[in-house]
Amino acid sequence: MTRHGHLDNIRRKRVTVDEQTRKVLDLLRLQGPLPLDAREMRRLSRESLPPLERERQQVEAVSDMSCPGSAHAIPLRVYRPRRADSLGTVPPLLVYFHGGGHTIGSLDGYDGLCCMLARASGCVVVSVDYRLAPEHPFPAAPQDCWAATAWIAAHAGELGGDASRVVVAGDSAGGNLAAVVALMARDRGSPRLAAQVLIYPVTDLLGDTPSRQRNAEGYLLTREMIDWFHSQYLSQPEDGLHPHAAPLRADNHSGLPPALVITVEFDPLLDEGEAYVQRLAAAGVPVRHVRFDATVHGFLNFYRVIDKARQAINLIGEHLRQSL
């Protein structure tokens, strides 16, 4: 049973990143800086995707489909866990929103991670391919994510999942969208969510925290990249004040589903993620907070080479198995 504001440190504070993370950072530096151009970033991301046969073998089935959105059909990818891994005869549904600064990221880019999450959690995982900025700025992404979540809950039986146990989850910008969908679902009265999993989430687009300054360079996600991502997502800076863009700025956080929040020591977003933990706890929301020290923002995507990433996936799975 979780406590309000509970904090599990995976490791004690360290002076620098661990050796596995250091090797990843060194390799990425050799490849040069990422161009601050959405199309070029997406191209590079597609070209760097590894073969995923190993991950696909860990689930029973993977299928592509779509659901209606406000402006277009929203692509979905469904991952069904193997019977031996499934959490019950009719397993919960985990709706996943990928990261990428609301600007990059795709179903293919998160295919392996979603396979891993389906096996670890025993949930049917549904990955949502929401619209991206700058072609589709705020509020397109939260509109798509809420519409997809509502449709998934309403069609849970067709997806092989339990409509009474729907979880929203995501990392970085996807964590932002999961938190926003939880707010939208509460305010609109549906769907009723069983939990939210926020992995190093963006919670305040206009904030200027000490961690954004302290971790501005050298830890994969830079302050320059954050500012650029936000400039692509927001048509005007004032949009960043809206709680559907910045869930930390919502007036009321009570009545939200229980949360697991994962933060990372060397992450510009550390402070705003932990501020959201405090805000949820103060509102009476059951929240478990786990900080992974000595690694960086985005570490979950490197689960093949960073042990802490696999620990985090297993932790999410164990948490959902216990709480659901």
LOKOLSE-327322 format. One record per residue (C-alpha): residue in one letter; y, x, z. Coordinates in Angstrom, 1 decimal, decimal comma, padded with zeros to 4 digits, m for minus. Each point is the difference from the previous one (the first is absolute). Example, Ala and Ser with C-alpha at 12.3 -4.5 7.8 and 13.67 -1.06 7.14 Angstrom:
+--------+--------+--------+--------+
! residu !      v !      u !      w !
+--------+--------+--------+--------+
!      A ! m004,5 !  012,3 !  007,8 !
!      S !  003,4 !  001,4 ! m000,7 !
+--------+--------+--------+--------+
//
This chain:
+--------+--------+--------+--------+
! residu !      v !      u !      w !
+--------+--------+--------+--------+
!      M !  000,0 !  000,0 !  000,0 !
!      T !  003,4 !  001,5 ! m001,0 !
!      R !  003,0 !  000,2 !  002,2 !
!      H !  003,6 ! m000,5 ! m001,0 !
!      G !  001,4 !  003,3 ! m001,1 !
!      H ! m003,3 !  001,8 !  000,4 !
!      L !  000,2 !  003,6 ! m001,5 !
!      D ! m003,1 !  002,1 ! m000,9 !
!      N !  001,0 !  003,6 ! m001,0 !
!      I ! m002,7 !  001,3 ! m002,3 !
!      R !  001,1 !  003,6 !  000,9 !
!      R !  002,6 !  001,5 !  002,3 !
!      K !  003,3 !  001,0 ! m001,4 !
!      R ! m000,1 !  003,0 ! m002,2 !
!      V !  002,6 !  002,3 ! m001,4 !
!      T ! m001,1 ! m000,5 ! m003,6 !
!      V ! m002,4 ! m001,8 ! m002,2 !
!      D ! m003,7 !  000,6 !  000,2 !
!      E ! m001,8 !  002,3 ! m002,4 !
!      Q ! m001,4 ! m002,7 ! m002,2 !
!      T !  003,4 ! m001,6 ! m000,5 !
!      R !  001,5 !  003,4 ! m000,6 !
!      K ! m002,4 !  000,7 ! m002,9 !
!      V !  000,9 ! m003,4 ! m001,5 !
!      L !  003,7 !  000,7 !  000,3 !
!      D ! m000,4 !  003,5 ! m001,5 !
!      L ! m001,9 ! m001,4 ! m003,0 !
!      L !  002,7 ! m002,7 ! m000,6 !
!      R !  002,7 !  002,6 !  000,2 !
!      L ! m001,7 !  002,0 ! m002,8 !
!      Q !  000,2 ! m003,1 ! m002,2 !
!      G !  003,7 ! m000,1 !  000,4 !
!      P !  002,4 ! m002,7 !  001,2 !
!      L ! m000,6 ! m003,6 ! m001,0 !
!      P !  002,5 ! m001,3 ! m002,6 !
!      L !  002,2 ! m002,7 !  001,4 !
!      D ! m000,9 ! m002,3 ! m002,9 !
!      A ! m002,2 ! m003,0 !  000,4 !
!      R ! m001,8 !  000,1 ! m003,3 !
!      E ! m000,7 !  003,7 !  000,3 !
!      M ! m001,3 ! m000,3 !  003,5 !
!      R ! m002,3 ! m002,8 ! m001,1 !
!      R ! m001,3 !  002,1 ! m002,9 !
!      L ! m000,7 !  003,0 !  002,3 !
!      S ! m001,7 ! m002,3 !  002,5 !
!      R ! m002,3 ! m001,4 ! m002,7 !
!      E ! m000,9 !  003,4 ! m001,3 !
!      S ! m000,9 !  001,4 !  003,5 !
!      L ! m002,5 ! m002,8 !  000,9 !
!      P ! m003,3 !  001,5 !  001,0 !
!      P ! m003,4 ! m001,5 ! m001,0 !
!      L ! m001,0 ! m002,7 !  002,5 !
!      E ! m003,7 ! m000,5 ! m000,6 !
!      R ! m000,7 !  001,2 !  003,6 !
!      E !  002,4 ! m002,5 !  001,5 !
!      R ! m001,2 ! m002,9 ! m002,2 !
!      Q ! m003,6 !  000,5 !  001,2 !
!      Q !  001,1 ! m000,8 !  003,6 !
!      V !  000,7 ! m003,7 ! m000,9 !
!      E ! m002,1 ! m002,8 ! m001,3 !
!      A !  002,3 ! m001,0 ! m002,9 !
!      V !  003,5 !  000,5 ! m001,4 !
!      S !  001,6 ! m002,6 ! m002,2 !
!      D !  003,4 ! m000,6 ! m001,6 !
!      M !  001,8 ! m003,4 !  000,0 !
!      S !  003,4 ! m001,4 !  000,3 !
!      C !  001,9 ! m002,7 !  001,9 !
!      P !  003,1 ! m002,1 ! m000,8 !
!      G !  003,4 !  001,5 !  000,9 !
!      S !  003,5 ! m001,3 ! m000,1 !
!      A !  000,7 !  001,8 ! m003,3 !
!      H ! m003,4 !  001,2 ! m001,3 !
!      A ! m003,6 !  000,4 !  000,7 !
!      I ! m000,6 !  002,5 !  002,8 !
!      P ! m002,9 !  002,4 ! m000,6 !
!      L ! m002,5 !  000,4 !  002,8 !
!      R ! m003,0 !  002,2 !  000,6 !
!      V ! m002,7 ! m001,3 !  002,4 !
!      Y ! m002,4 !  002,4 !  001,9 !
!      R ! m003,0 ! m001,7 !  001,5 !
!      P ! m001,7 !  002,0 !  002,8 !
!      R ! m003,8 !  000,6 ! m000,1 !
!      R ! m002,0 ! m002,5 !  002,1 !
!      A ! m000,8 !  002,7 !  002,6 !
!      D !  003,7 !  000,8 !  000,5 !
!      S !  001,3 ! m003,6 ! m000,2 !
!      L !  001,7 ! m001,3 !  003,1 !
!      G ! m001,9 ! m003,3 !  000,3 !
!      T ! m001,7 ! m002,2 ! m002,6 !
!      V !  003,5 ! m001,0 ! m001,2 !
!      P !  002,1 !  003,0 !  000,6 !
!      P !  003,8 !  000,1 !  000,6 !
!      L !  002,4 !  000,6 ! m002,8 !
!      L !  002,2 !  003,1 !  000,0 !
!      V !  003,0 ! m000,3 ! m002,4 !
!      Y !  001,2 !  003,5 ! m000,8 !
!      F !  003,4 !  001,0 ! m001,4 !
!      H !  000,2 !  003,5 ! m001,4 !
!      G !  002,7 !  002,6 !  000,7 !
!      G !  002,4 !  001,7 ! m002,4 !
!      G !  003,5 ! m000,7 !  001,0 !
!      H ! m000,1 ! m003,5 ! m001,6 !
!      T !  000,3 !  002,0 ! m003,2 !
!      I ! m003,4 !  001,7 ! m000,8 !
!      G ! m003,6 ! m000,7 !  001,1 !
!      S ! m002,7 ! m002,1 ! m001,6 !
!      L ! m003,4 ! m001,6 !  000,4 !
!      D ! m001,7 !  003,0 ! m001,5 !
!      G !  001,9 !  002,4 !  002,2 !
!      Y ! m001,3 ! m001,7 !  003,1 !
!      D ! m003,5 ! m000,8 ! m001,3 !
!      G ! m001,8 !  002,6 !  002,1 !
!      L !  001,9 ! m000,8 !  003,2 !
!      C ! m000,7 ! m003,7 ! m000,3 !
!      C ! m003,7 !  000,7 ! m000,5 !
!      M !  000,1 !  002,1 !  003,2 !
!      L !  001,8 ! m002,7 !  001,9 !
!      A ! m002,5 ! m002,6 ! m001,1 !
!      R ! m002,9 !  002,0 !  001,3 !
!      A !  001,7 !  001,0 !  003,3 !
!      S !  001,3 ! m003,4 !  000,9 !
!      G ! m002,7 ! m002,3 ! m001,5 !
!      C !  002,8 ! m002,1 ! m001,5 !
!      V !  000,4 ! m001,2 ! m003,6 !
!      V !  002,9 !  002,0 ! m001,1 !
!      V !  002,4 ! m001,4 ! m002,5 !
!      S !  002,5 !  002,5 ! m001,5 !
!      V !  003,2 ! m001,5 ! m001,3 !
!      D !  001,9 !  001,4 ! m003,1 !
!      Y !  003,5 ! m001,3 !  000,8 !
!      R !  002,9 !  000,6 ! m002,3 !
!      L !  001,8 !  003,3 !  000,3 !
!      A !  003,6 !  001,2 ! m000,1 !
!      P !  002,3 !  000,8 ! m001,7 !
!      E ! m001,2 ! m002,5 ! m002,6 !
!      H ! m000,6 ! m002,5 !  002,7 !
!      P !  002,3 !  000,7 !  003,0 !
!      F !  000,0 ! m001,7 !  003,4 !
!      P ! m001,1 ! m002,8 !  000,7 !
!      A ! m002,7 !  000,1 ! m002,7 !
!      A ! m002,5 !  002,0 !  002,0 !
!      P !  000,0 ! m002,1 !  003,2 !
!      Q !  000,0 ! m003,2 ! m002,1 !
!      D ! m003,2 !  001,2 ! m001,8 !
!      C ! m001,6 !  001,2 !  003,2 !
!      W !  000,6 ! m003,3 !  001,8 !
!      A ! m001,2 ! m002,0 ! m003,0 !
!      A ! m003,1 !  002,1 ! m000,3 !
!      T ! m000,8 ! m000,3 !  003,7 !
!      A !  000,5 ! m003,7 !  000,0 !
!      W ! m002,3 ! m000,4 ! m003,1 !
!      I ! m002,6 !  002,3 !  001,5 !
!      A ! m000,1 ! m002,0 !  003,2 !
!      A ! m000,2 ! m003,3 ! m001,9 !
!      H ! m002,9 !  001,3 ! m002,2 !
!      A ! m001,8 !  002,0 !  002,7 !
!      G ! m003,3 ! m001,7 ! m000,7 !
!      E !  000,1 !  000,9 ! m003,7 !
!      L !  000,6 !  003,6 !  001,1 !
!      G ! m002,9 !  000,0 !  002,4 !
!      G !  002,3 !  000,3 !  003,1 !
!      D !  001,0 ! m001,9 !  003,1 !
!      A !  003,3 ! m001,9 ! m000,3 !
!      S !  000,4 !  000,1 !  003,8 !
!      R ! m000,1 !  003,8 !  000,1 !
!      V !  002,6 !  001,3 ! m002,5 !
!      V !  001,6 !  003,4 !  000,6 !
!      V !  003,0 !  001,6 ! m001,8 !
!      A !  000,1 !  003,8 ! m000,2 !
!      G !  001,8 !  002,7 ! m001,9 !
!      D !  001,3 !  003,5 !  000,1 !
!      S !  003,6 !  001,2 ! m000,3 !
!      A !  001,8 ! m002,5 ! m002,3 !
!      G ! m003,2 ! m002,0 !  000,3 !
!      G !  000,3 !  000,1 !  003,7 !
!      N !  003,5 ! m001,4 ! m000,4 !
!      L ! m001,4 ! m002,8 ! m002,1 !
!      A ! m002,8 ! m000,8 !  002,4 !
!      A !  002,6 ! m000,3 !  002,8 !
!      V !  002,2 ! m002,2 ! m002,2 !
!      V ! m002,8 ! m002,3 ! m001,0 !
!      A ! m000,9 ! m000,4 !  003,7 !
!      L !  003,6 ! m001,1 !  000,6 !
!      M !  000,0 ! m002,3 ! m003,0 !
!      A ! m003,3 ! m001,6 !  000,9 !
!      R !  001,2 ! m000,7 !  003,5 !
!      D !  003,3 ! m001,5 ! m001,2 !
!      R ! m001,7 ! m002,1 ! m002,7 !
!      G ! m002,8 ! m001,1 !  002,2 !
!      S ! m002,8 !  001,4 ! m002,2 !
!      P ! m002,2 !  001,7 ! m000,6 !
!      R ! m001,1 !  000,6 !  003,6 !
!      L ! m000,7 !  003,7 !  000,3 !
!      A ! m002,5 !  001,5 !  002,4 !
!      A !  001,5 !  003,5 !  000,0 !
!      Q !  002,3 !  002,5 ! m001,7 !
!      V ! m000,7 !  003,7 ! m000,6 !
!      L !  003,2 !  002,1 ! m000,7 !
!      I ! m000,7 !  003,6 ! m001,0 !
!      Y !  003,1 !  002,3 !  000,2 !
!      P !  002,2 ! m003,0 ! m001,0 !
!      V !  003,5 ! m000,2 ! m001,3 !
!      T !  001,8 ! m002,3 !  002,4 !
!      D !  003,7 !  000,7 ! m000,5 !
!      L !  001,2 !  001,0 ! m003,5 !
!      L !  003,5 !  000,8 !  001,2 !
!      G ! m000,8 !  001,8 !  003,2 !
!      D !  000,9 !  003,7 !  000,7 !
!      T ! m002,4 !  001,0 !  002,8 !
!      P ! m000,6 !  003,5 !  001,5 !
!      S ! m003,4 !  000,2 ! m001,7 !
!      R !  001,6 ! m000,6 ! m003,4 !
!      Q !  002,2 !  003,0 !  000,7 !
!      R ! m002,6 !  002,2 !  001,8 !
!      N ! m002,8 ! m000,6 ! m002,7 !
!      A !  002,4 ! m000,2 ! m003,0 !
!      E ! m001,6 !  002,9 ! m001,9 !
!      G ! m003,4 !  001,7 ! m000,3 !
!      Y ! m002,3 ! m002,9 !  001,1 !
!      L ! m000,9 ! m001,7 ! m003,4 !
!      L !  002,4 ! m003,0 !  000,4 !
!      T !  003,6 !  001,3 !  000,0 !
!      R !  003,3 ! m001,5 !  000,9 !
!      E !  001,1 !  000,2 ! m003,6 !
!      M ! m003,1 ! m001,9 ! m001,2 !
!      I !  000,6 ! m002,7 !  002,7 !
!      D !  003,6 ! m000,5 ! m001,1 !
!      W ! m001,1 ! m000,1 ! m003,7 !
!      F ! m002,8 ! m002,5 !  000,7 !
!      H !  002,4 ! m002,3 !  001,9 !
!      S !  002,6 !  000,3 ! m002,8 !
!      Q ! m002,6 ! m001,2 ! m002,5 !
!      Y ! m001,2 ! m002,9 !  002,2 !
!      L !  003,4 ! m001,4 !  001,2 !
!      S !  002,3 ! m001,5 ! m002,6 !
!      Q !  002,8 !  000,5 !  002,5 !
!      P !  000,0 !  001,8 !  003,4 !
!      E !  000,7 ! m003,3 !  001,8 !
!      D ! m003,5 ! m001,2 ! m001,0 !
!      G ! m001,4 !  002,6 !  002,4 !
!      L !  001,4 ! m002,2 !  002,9 !
!      H ! m002,4 ! m002,8 ! m000,8 !
!      P ! m003,0 ! m000,3 !  002,3 !
!      H ! m002,3 ! m000,4 ! m003,1 !
!      A !  001,2 !  003,5 ! m001,0 !
!      A !  000,2 !  001,5 !  003,5 !
!      P ! m002,2 ! m001,8 !  002,5 !
!      L !  001,5 !  002,0 !  002,9 !
!      R !  003,2 ! m002,0 ! m000,6 !
!      A ! m001,6 ! m003,4 !  000,5 !
!      D !  001,6 ! m002,0 !  002,8 !
!      N ! m003,3 ! m001,1 !  001,5 !
!      H ! m003,4 !  001,7 !  000,0 !
!      S ! m001,8 ! m002,4 !  002,3 !
!      G ! m002,9 ! m002,0 ! m001,2 !
!      L ! m001,2 !  002,7 ! m002,5 !
!      P ! m003,7 !  000,9 ! m000,3 !
!      P ! m001,4 !  002,9 !  002,1 !
!      A !  000,7 !  003,4 ! m001,5 !
!      L ! m001,5 !  003,4 ! m000,4 !
!      V !  002,8 !  002,5 ! m000,9 !
!      I ! m000,8 !  003,5 ! m001,1 !
!      T !  002,8 !  002,6 !  000,0 !
!      V ! m000,1 !  003,7 ! m000,9 !
!      E !  001,7 !  003,0 !  001,7 !
!      F !  001,6 !  001,7 ! m003,0 !
!      D !  001,3 ! m003,1 ! m001,7 !
!      P !  003,6 ! m000,9 ! m000,7 !
!      L ! m001,1 ! m003,6 !  000,8 !
!      L ! m001,4 !  000,8 !  003,4 !
!      D !  002,9 ! m001,4 !  002,1 !
!      E !  000,4 ! m003,3 ! m001,9 !
!      G ! m003,8 ! m000,6 !  000,2 !
!      E !  000,0 !  000,6 !  003,8 !
!      A !  003,2 ! m002,1 !  000,4 !
!      Y ! m002,0 ! m002,9 ! m001,6 !
!      V ! m002,8 !  000,5 !  002,5 !
!      Q !  002,5 ! m000,3 !  002,8 !
!      R !  001,6 ! m003,1 ! m001,6 !
!      L ! m003,3 ! m001,7 ! m000,4 !
!      A ! m001,1 !  000,8 !  003,6 !
!      A !  003,4 ! m001,2 !  001,4 !
!      A ! m000,6 ! m003,3 ! m001,9 !
!      G ! m003,4 ! m000,4 !  001,6 !
!      V ! m002,1 !  000,8 ! m003,0 !
!      P ! m003,3 !  001,8 !  000,8 !
!      V !  000,5 !  003,4 ! m001,6 !
!      R ! m002,1 !  003,2 ! m000,1 !
!      H !  001,8 !  003,1 ! m001,1 !
!      V ! m001,8 !  003,2 ! m001,1 !
!      R !  001,9 !  003,1 ! m000,9 !
!      F ! m001,7 !  002,7 ! m002,1 !
!      D !  001,5 !  003,4 !  000,8 !
!      A !  000,1 !  003,1 ! m002,1 !
!      T ! m000,1 ! m001,8 ! m003,3 !
!      V !  002,4 ! m001,6 ! m002,4 !
!      H !  001,0 ! m003,3 ! m001,6 !
!      G ! m002,5 ! m001,1 ! m002,6 !
!      F ! m002,9 !  001,9 !  001,6 !
!      L ! m002,3 ! m003,0 ! m000,4 !
!      N ! m000,1 !  000,5 ! m003,8 !
!      F ! m001,6 !  003,4 !  000,6 !
!      Y ! m003,1 ! m001,3 !  001,7 !
!      R ! m002,2 !  002,3 ! m002,0 !
!      V !  001,5 !  003,2 !  001,4 !
!      I !  001,8 ! m001,0 !  003,3 !
!      D ! m002,3 ! m000,9 !  002,9 !
!      K !  002,8 ! m002,0 !  001,8 !
!      A !  000,2 ! m002,3 ! m003,0 !
!      R ! m003,7 ! m000,9 !  000,3 !
!      Q !  000,6 ! m000,4 !  003,8 !
!      A !  002,8 ! m002,4 ! m000,7 !
!      I ! m002,1 ! m002,1 ! m002,5 !
!      N ! m002,8 ! m000,2 !  002,6 !
!      L !  002,5 ! m000,9 !  002,7 !
!      I !  001,4 ! m002,8 ! m002,0 !
!      G ! m003,6 ! m001,3 ! m000,7 !
!      E ! m001,0 !  000,2 !  003,6 !
!      H !  003,2 ! m001,7 !  001,2 !
!      L ! m000,5 ! m002,9 ! m002,4 !
!      R ! m003,7 ! m000,3 !  000,9 !
!      Q !  000,9 ! m000,2 !  003,7 !
!      S !  003,0 ! m002,3 ! m000,3 !
!      L ! m001,4 ! m002,4 ! m002,7 !
+--------+--------+--------+--------+
//
